[in-house]
Amino acid sequence: MPATMDPPVNQPKPKRVPFFTKDNAKHFSELAQKAIQDRIERARLTKERERLKLDYREIRLLRVRKQLDKLDKEIERAVHDDPKKLRDLVQAQNQLSQQEQMLSMRPGPGTIKPLPERRASGRPTIEMEE
């Protein structure tokens, strides 16, 4: 066995068959164009879905805030009238306030831990005596 990796002399090199021929070039071109158009359409739909999602959140937030304003007016009227009606209005206001807090992406009370105190620098300071 020879030490070099040369191909054997007796065997001819295999003939290369072209992947694209005159017969199939048009078909593969159409497939490539369709794939490109599909990718562009998917990207457009993704952007549109994100826009609609943001719009829905903002629209819902506006609705909740309008309802909170209406409840404030009703609570002002119900303060002197019926305590049961006042309790129901306050419960509704509490539920709407929670929705408003989530829609406006504010953290709830107690969900953020306070940061640990940091030193002024990473190195300890040396105190000088007089």
Backbone as JSON Lines, residues from 0, in Angstrom:
{"i":0,"aa":"M","n":[0.86,-1.18,0.0],"ca":[0.0,0.0,0.0],"c":[0.89,1.23,0.0]}
{"i":1,"aa":"P","n":[0.62,2.18,-0.9],"ca":[1.46,3.37,-0.96],"c":[1.22,4.26,0.26]}
{"i":2,"aa":"A","n":[2.22,5.02,0.63],"ca":[2.15,5.89,1.8],"c":[1.4,7.18,1.5]}
{"i":3,"aa":"T","n":[1.29,7.56,0.26],"ca":[0.59,8.81,-0.08],"c":[-0.89,8.54,-0.31]}
{"i":4,"aa":"M","n":[-1.68,9.57,-0.29],"ca":[-3.12,9.45,-0.45],"c":[-3.57,9.77,-1.87]}
{"i":5,"aa":"D","n":[-2.78,9.51,-2.84],"ca":[-3.13,9.75,-4.24],"c":[-4.18,8.73,-4.68]}
{"i":6,"aa":"P","n":[-5.11,9.15,-5.56],"ca":[-6.11,8.19,-6.04],"c":[-5.43,7.11,-6.88]}
{"i":7,"aa":"P","n":[-6.02,5.97,-6.92],"ca":[-5.42,4.91,-7.75],"c":[-5.37,5.32,-9.22]}
{"i":8,"aa":"V","n":[-4.37,4.92,-9.89],"ca":[-4.13,5.32,-11.26],"c":[-5.11,4.65,-12.22]}
{"i":9,"aa":"N","n":[-5.51,3.47,-11.93],"ca":[-6.34,2.71,-12.84],"c":[-7.8,3.16,-12.87]}
{"i":10,"aa":"Q","n":[-8.3,3.79,-11.83],"ca":[-9.71,4.15,-11.77],"c":[-9.94,5.55,-12.32]}
{"i":11,"aa":"P","n":[-10.92,5.71,-13.21],"ca":[-11.2,7.05,-13.75],"c":[-11.97,7.87,-12.7]}
{"i":12,"aa":"K","n":[-11.87,9.17,-12.77],"ca":[-12.59,10.06,-11.87],"c":[-14.08,9.99,-12.2]}
{"i":13,"aa":"P","n":[-14.95,10.01,-11.18],"ca":[-16.39,9.95,-11.47],"c":[-16.85,11.2,-12.2]}
{"i":14,"aa":"K","n":[-17.78,11.01,-13.08],"ca":[-18.31,12.13,-13.85],"c":[-19.29,12.91,-12.98]}
{"i":15,"aa":"R","n":[-19.16,14.22,-12.95],"ca":[-20.05,15.06,-12.17],"c":[-21.32,15.33,-12.94]}
{"i":16,"aa":"V","n":[-22.42,15.16,-12.26],"ca":[-23.72,15.42,-12.86],"c":[-24.18,16.78,-12.36]}
{"i":17,"aa":"P","n":[-24.5,17.7,-13.22],"ca":[-24.93,19.02,-12.74],"c":[-26.29,18.93,-12.04]}
{"i":18,"aa":"F","n":[-26.42,19.66,-10.94],"ca":[-27.66,19.68,-10.2],"c":[-28.73,20.44,-10.98]}
{"i":19,"aa":"F","n":[-28.32,21.55,-11.56],"ca":[-29.27,22.34,-12.36],"c":[-29.04,22.03,-13.84]}
{"i":20,"aa":"T","n":[-30.11,21.75,-14.48],"ca":[-30.06,21.52,-15.92],"c":[-31.03,22.48,-16.58]}
{"i":21,"aa":"K","n":[-31.05,22.48,-17.89],"ca":[-32.0,23.35,-18.6],"c":[-33.43,22.95,-18.29]}
{"i":22,"aa":"D","n":[-33.63,21.67,-18.01],"ca":[-34.99,21.19,-17.75],"c":[-35.52,21.61,-16.37]}
{"i":23,"aa":"N","n":[-34.65,21.55,-15.34],"ca":[-35.16,21.81,-14.0],"c":[-34.84,23.21,-13.45]}
{"i":24,"aa":"A","n":[-34.1,24.04,-14.16],"ca":[-33.71,25.35,-13.65],"c":[-34.91,26.25,-13.39]}
{"i":25,"aa":"K","n":[-35.88,26.25,-14.3],"ca":[-37.05,27.1,-14.13],"c":[-37.87,26.66,-12.91]}
{"i":26,"aa":"H","n":[-38.0,25.36,-12.74],"ca":[-38.76,24.84,-11.6],"c":[-38.11,25.24,-10.27]}
{"i":27,"aa":"F","n":[-36.79,25.07,-10.16],"ca":[-36.1,25.44,-8.92],"c":[-36.12,26.94,-8.69]}
{"i":28,"aa":"S","n":[-36.08,27.72,-9.75],"ca":[-36.17,29.18,-9.62],"c":[-37.53,29.58,-9.04]}
{"i":29,"aa":"E","n":[-38.59,28.94,-9.54],"ca":[-39.93,29.24,-9.01],"c":[-40.05,28.85,-7.54]}
{"i":30,"aa":"L","n":[-39.46,27.71,-7.17],"ca":[-39.48,27.29,-5.77],"c":[-38.74,28.28,-4.87]}
{"i":31,"aa":"A","n":[-37.6,28.76,-5.35],"ca":[-36.83,29.73,-4.56],"c":[-37.6,31.03,-4.4]}
{"i":32,"aa":"Q","n":[-38.22,31.52,-5.45],"ca":[-38.99,32.76,-5.36],"c":[-40.18,32.6,-4.41]}
{"i":33,"aa":"K","n":[-40.82,31.44,-4.44],"ca":[-41.95,31.18,-3.54],"c":[-41.47,31.16,-2.09]}
{"i":34,"aa":"A","n":[-40.32,30.55,-1.84],"ca":[-39.77,30.5,-0.48],"c":[-39.44,31.9,0.03]}
{"i":35,"aa":"I","n":[-38.88,32.73,-0.84],"ca":[-38.56,34.11,-0.45],"c":[-39.84,34.88,-0.12]}
{"i":36,"aa":"Q","n":[-40.86,34.75,-0.97],"ca":[-42.13,35.44,-0.73],"c":[-42.79,34.96,0.56]}
{"i":37,"aa":"D","n":[-42.73,33.66,0.82],"ca":[-43.29,33.12,2.07],"c":[-42.58,33.69,3.29]}
{"i":38,"aa":"R","n":[-41.27,33.8,3.22],"ca":[-40.5,34.34,4.34],"c":[-40.84,35.81,4.58]}
{"i":39,"aa":"I","n":[-40.98,36.57,3.5],"ca":[-41.36,37.99,3.63],"c":[-42.76,38.11,4.24]}
{"i":40,"aa":"E","n":[-43.68,37.27,3.8],"ca":[-45.06,37.3,4.32],"c":[-45.1,36.93,5.8]}
{"i":41,"aa":"R","n":[-44.31,35.92,6.2],"ca":[-44.27,35.54,7.62],"c":[-43.73,36.68,8.48]}
{"i":42,"aa":"A","n":[-42.7,37.36,8.0],"ca":[-42.14,38.49,8.75],"c":[-43.17,39.61,8.87]}
{"i":43,"aa":"R","n":[-43.9,39.89,7.79],"ca":[-44.92,40.93,7.83],"c":[-46.03,40.58,8.81]}
{"i":44,"aa":"L","n":[-46.48,39.33,8.8],"ca":[-47.53,38.9,9.71],"c":[-47.08,38.95,11.17]}
{"i":45,"aa":"T","n":[-45.82,38.6,11.4],"ca":[-45.3,38.66,12.77],"c":[-45.3,40.09,13.28]}
{"i":46,"aa":"K","n":[-44.84,41.03,12.44],"ca":[-44.84,42.44,12.85],"c":[-46.26,42.93,13.09]}
{"i":47,"aa":"E","n":[-47.19,42.52,12.23],"ca":[-48.58,42.94,12.38],"c":[-49.19,42.38,13.66]}
{"i":48,"aa":"R","n":[-48.87,41.13,13.97],"ca":[-49.39,40.54,15.22],"c":[-48.85,41.29,16.43]}
{"i":49,"aa":"E","n":[-47.57,41.62,16.42],"ca":[-46.99,42.37,17.54],"c":[-47.66,43.73,17.69]}
{"i":50,"aa":"R","n":[-47.91,44.39,16.55],"ca":[-48.56,45.71,16.61],"c":[-49.97,45.57,17.17]}
{"i":51,"aa":"L","n":[-50.7,44.56,16.73],"ca":[-52.06,44.35,17.23],"c":[-52.06,44.01,18.71]}
{"i":52,"aa":"K","n":[-51.07,43.24,19.14],"ca":[-51.01,42.88,20.55],"c":[-50.78,44.13,21.4]}
{"i":53,"aa":"L","n":[-49.87,44.99,20.96],"ca":[-49.62,46.22,21.69],"c":[-50.84,47.13,21.66]}
{"i":54,"aa":"D","n":[-51.48,47.22,20.51],"ca":[-52.67,48.05,20.41],"c":[-53.77,47.55,21.33]}
{"i":55,"aa":"Y","n":[-53.95,46.24,21.42],"ca":[-54.99,45.69,22.27],"c":[-54.72,46.04,23.73]}
{"i":56,"aa":"R","n":[-53.45,45.89,24.15],"ca":[-53.11,46.2,25.54],"c":[-53.38,47.67,25.84]}
{"i":57,"aa":"E","n":[-53.0,48.54,24.93],"ca":[-53.23,49.97,25.14],"c":[-54.72,50.31,25.15]}
{"i":58,"aa":"I","n":[-55.48,49.7,24.24],"ca":[-56.92,49.95,24.19],"c":[-57.58,49.45,25.47]}
{"i":59,"aa":"R","n":[-57.19,48.27,25.9],"ca":[-57.76,47.71,27.13],"c":[-57.41,48.58,28.33]}
{"i":60,"aa":"L","n":[-56.19,49.09,28.36],"ca":[-55.77,49.96,29.46],"c":[-56.62,51.23,29.49]}
{"i":61,"aa":"L","n":[-56.89,51.81,28.33],"ca":[-57.74,53.01,28.28],"c":[-59.15,52.71,28.78]}
{"i":62,"aa":"R","n":[-59.7,51.54,28.39],"ca":[-61.04,51.17,28.86],"c":[-61.08,51.02,30.38]}
{"i":63,"aa":"V","n":[-60.08,50.36,30.92],"ca":[-60.03,50.15,32.37],"c":[-59.92,51.48,33.09]}
{"i":64,"aa":"R","n":[-59.12,52.38,32.57],"ca":[-58.97,53.69,33.22],"c":[-60.26,54.5,33.15]}
{"i":65,"aa":"K","n":[-61.01,54.39,32.04],"ca":[-62.31,55.07,31.96],"c":[-63.27,54.5,33.0]}
{"i":66,"aa":"Q","n":[-63.27,53.18,33.15],"ca":[-64.13,52.56,34.15],"c":[-63.74,52.99,35.57]}
{"i":67,"aa":"L","n":[-62.45,53.13,35.81],"ca":[-62.01,53.61,37.13],"c":[-62.51,55.03,37.38]}
{"i":68,"aa":"D","n":[-62.47,55.88,36.37],"ca":[-62.99,57.24,36.53],"c":[-64.48,57.22,36.83]}
{"i":69,"aa":"K","n":[-65.24,56.37,36.13],"ca":[-66.69,56.27,36.39],"c":[-66.95,55.76,37.8]}
{"i":70,"aa":"L","n":[-66.15,54.78,38.24],"ca":[-66.33,54.26,39.59],"c":[-66.03,55.32,40.64]}
{"i":71,"aa":"D","n":[-65.03,56.15,40.41],"ca":[-64.73,57.23,41.36],"c":[-65.93,58.15,41.53]}
{"i":72,"aa":"K","n":[-66.59,58.49,40.44],"ca":[-67.77,59.35,40.51],"c":[-68.91,58.65,41.26]}
{"i":73,"aa":"E","n":[-69.1,57.35,40.97],"ca":[-70.15,56.59,41.65],"c":[-69.87,56.48,43.15]}
{"i":74,"aa":"I","n":[-68.61,56.29,43.51],"ca":[-68.24,56.18,44.93],"c":[-68.52,57.49,45.65]}
{"i":75,"aa":"E","n":[-68.23,58.62,44.99],"ca":[-68.52,59.92,45.6],"c":[-70.01,60.08,45.88]}
{"i":76,"aa":"R","n":[-70.85,59.58,44.97],"ca":[-72.3,59.68,45.16],"c":[-72.79,58.7,46.23]}
{"i":77,"aa":"A","n":[-72.16,57.51,46.32],"ca":[-72.65,56.46,47.2],"c":[-72.12,56.56,48.63]}
{"i":78,"aa":"V","n":[-71.25,57.52,48.91],"ca":[-70.67,57.63,50.25],"c":[-71.76,57.83,51.3]}
{"i":79,"aa":"H","n":[-72.74,58.63,51.01],"ca":[-73.77,58.95,52.0],"c":[-75.02,58.08,51.86]}
{"i":80,"aa":"D","n":[-75.12,57.29,50.8],"ca":[-76.35,56.54,50.55],"c":[-76.34,55.16,51.2]}
{"i":81,"aa":"D","n":[-75.89,54.18,50.48],"ca":[-76.01,52.78,50.89],"c":[-74.63,52.17,51.14]}
{"i":82,"aa":"P","n":[-74.38,51.66,52.36],"ca":[-73.06,51.08,52.63],"c":[-72.78,49.81,51.81]}
{"i":83,"aa":"K","n":[-73.84,49.02,51.5],"ca":[-73.63,47.81,50.7],"c":[-73.21,48.18,49.28]}
{"i":84,"aa":"K","n":[-73.84,49.18,48.69],"ca":[-73.49,49.64,47.35],"c":[-72.06,50.19,47.35]}
{"i":85,"aa":"L","n":[-71.72,50.91,48.4],"ca":[-70.36,51.46,48.52],"c":[-69.33,50.34,48.57]}
{"i":86,"aa":"R","n":[-69.61,49.28,49.34],"ca":[-68.69,48.14,49.45],"c":[-68.51,47.48,48.08]}
{"i":87,"aa":"D","n":[-69.6,47.29,47.35],"ca":[-69.52,46.68,46.02],"c":[-68.71,47.53,45.05]}
{"i":88,"aa":"L","n":[-68.91,48.85,45.11],"ca":[-68.16,49.75,44.22],"c":[-66.66,49.72,44.55]}
{"i":89,"aa":"V","n":[-66.34,49.65,45.83],"ca":[-64.93,49.63,46.23],"c":[-64.28,48.31,45.79]}
{"i":90,"aa":"Q","n":[-65.02,47.2,45.89],"ca":[-64.48,45.92,45.4],"c":[-64.24,45.97,43.89]}
{"i":91,"aa":"A","n":[-65.18,46.55,43.15],"ca":[-65.0,46.67,41.7],"c":[-63.8,47.56,41.38]}
{"i":92,"aa":"Q","n":[-63.65,48.63,42.16],"ca":[-62.51,49.52,41.95],"c":[-61.2,48.79,42.22]}
{"i":93,"aa":"N","n":[-61.18,47.96,43.25],"ca":[-59.97,47.2,43.57],"c":[-59.61,46.25,42.43]}
{"i":94,"aa":"Q","n":[-60.6,45.55,41.88],"ca":[-60.33,44.62,40.78],"c":[-59.85,45.37,39.53]}
{"i":95,"aa":"L","n":[-60.48,46.49,39.24],"ca":[-60.04,47.26,38.07],"c":[-58.65,47.85,38.29]}
{"i":96,"aa":"S","n":[-58.34,48.22,39.51],"ca":[-57.0,48.75,39.8],"c":[-55.93,47.69,39.57]}
{"i":97,"aa":"Q","n":[-56.25,46.45,39.95],"ca":[-55.3,45.37,39.7],"c":[-55.09,45.15,38.2]}
{"i":98,"aa":"Q","n":[-56.18,45.19,37.45],"ca":[-56.05,45.05,35.99],"c":[-55.23,46.18,35.4]}
{"i":99,"aa":"E","n":[-55.49,47.39,35.85],"ca":[-54.77,48.56,35.35],"c":[-53.28,48.44,35.65]}
{"i":100,"aa":"Q","n":[-52.97,47.94,36.85],"ca":[-51.56,47.78,37.24],"c":[-50.86,46.78,36.33]}
{"i":101,"aa":"M","n":[-51.53,45.66,36.04],"ca":[-50.91,44.65,35.17],"c":[-50.79,45.14,33.73]}
{"i":102,"aa":"L","n":[-51.83,45.83,33.24],"ca":[-51.79,46.31,31.86],"c":[-50.76,47.41,31.66]}
{"i":103,"aa":"S","n":[-50.52,48.2,32.69],"ca":[-49.52,49.26,32.57],"c":[-48.12,48.76,32.91]}
{"i":104,"aa":"M","n":[-48.03,47.42,33.17],"ca":[-46.74,46.75,33.41],"c":[-46.0,47.3,34.61]}
{"i":105,"aa":"R","n":[-46.74,47.65,35.65],"ca":[-46.11,48.06,36.9],"c":[-46.05,46.86,37.83]}
{"i":106,"aa":"P","n":[-44.97,46.68,38.57],"ca":[-44.88,45.53,39.46],"c":[-45.82,45.69,40.65]}
{"i":107,"aa":"G","n":[-46.29,44.57,41.15],"ca":[-47.18,44.58,42.31],"c":[-46.4,44.86,43.58]}
{"i":108,"aa":"P","n":[-47.1,45.17,44.64],"ca":[-46.41,45.43,45.9],"c":[-45.73,44.15,46.41]}
{"i":109,"aa":"G","n":[-44.49,44.29,46.81],"ca":[-43.75,43.16,47.35],"c":[-43.13,42.25,46.32]}
{"i":110,"aa":"T","n":[-43.22,42.57,45.04],"ca":[-42.65,41.68,44.03],"c":[-41.2,42.02,43.69]}
{"i":111,"aa":"I","n":[-40.76,43.22,44.05],"ca":[-39.38,43.61,43.78],"c":[-38.62,43.61,45.1]}
{"i":112,"aa":"K","n":[-37.54,42.85,45.14],"ca":[-36.72,42.81,46.36],"c":[-35.78,44.01,46.36]}
{"i":113,"aa":"P","n":[-35.56,44.59,47.53],"ca":[-34.62,45.71,47.57],"c":[-33.19,45.22,47.27]}
{"i":114,"aa":"L","n":[-32.44,46.07,46.61],"ca":[-31.06,45.74,46.26],"c":[-30.19,45.77,47.51]}
{"i":115,"aa":"P","n":[-29.21,44.87,47.6],"ca":[-28.3,44.91,48.76],"c":[-27.46,46.18,48.72]}
{"i":116,"aa":"E","n":[-27.07,46.63,49.9],"ca":[-26.25,47.84,49.95],"c":[-24.89,47.56,49.32]}
{"i":117,"aa":"R","n":[-24.42,48.52,48.56],"ca":[-23.13,48.37,47.88],"c":[-22.1,49.27,48.55]}
{"i":118,"aa":"R","n":[-20.87,48.78,48.47],"ca":[-19.78,49.64,48.93],"c":[-19.46,50.66,47.85]}
{"i":119,"aa":"A","n":[-18.81,51.73,48.22],"ca":[-18.47,52.79,47.27],"c":[-17.55,52.26,46.17]}
{"i":120,"aa":"S","n":[-16.62,51.39,46.5],"ca":[-15.73,50.83,45.49],"c":[-15.49,49.37,45.83]}
{"i":121,"aa":"G","n":[-14.84,48.68,44.93],"ca":[-14.58,47.27,45.13],"c":[-13.46,46.99,46.13]}
{"i":122,"aa":"R","n":[-12.59,47.97,46.35],"ca":[-11.45,47.78,47.25],"c":[-11.78,48.33,48.63]}
{"i":123,"aa":"P","n":[-11.3,47.67,49.68],"ca":[-11.53,48.23,51.02],"c":[-10.72,49.51,51.19]}
{"i":124,"aa":"T","n":[-11.25,50.42,51.96],"ca":[-10.56,51.68,52.19],"c":[-9.64,51.55,53.41]}
{"i":125,"aa":"I","n":[-8.57,52.28,53.39],"ca":[-7.62,52.3,54.5],"c":[-7.83,53.61,55.26]}
{"i":126,"aa":"E","n":[-8.11,53.46,56.55],"ca":[-8.3,54.66,57.36],"c":[-6.96,55.1,57.9]}
{"i":127,"aa":"M","n":[-6.68,56.38,57.8],"ca":[-5.4,56.93,58.24],"c":[-5.58,57.48,59.66]}
{"i":128,"aa":"E","n":[-4.64,57.16,60.53],"ca":[-4.66,57.7,61.87],"c":[-3.81,58.95,61.91]}
{"i":129,"aa":"E","n":[-4.2,59.87,62.74],"ca":[-3.43,61.12,62.83],"c":[-2.49,61.11,63.99]}
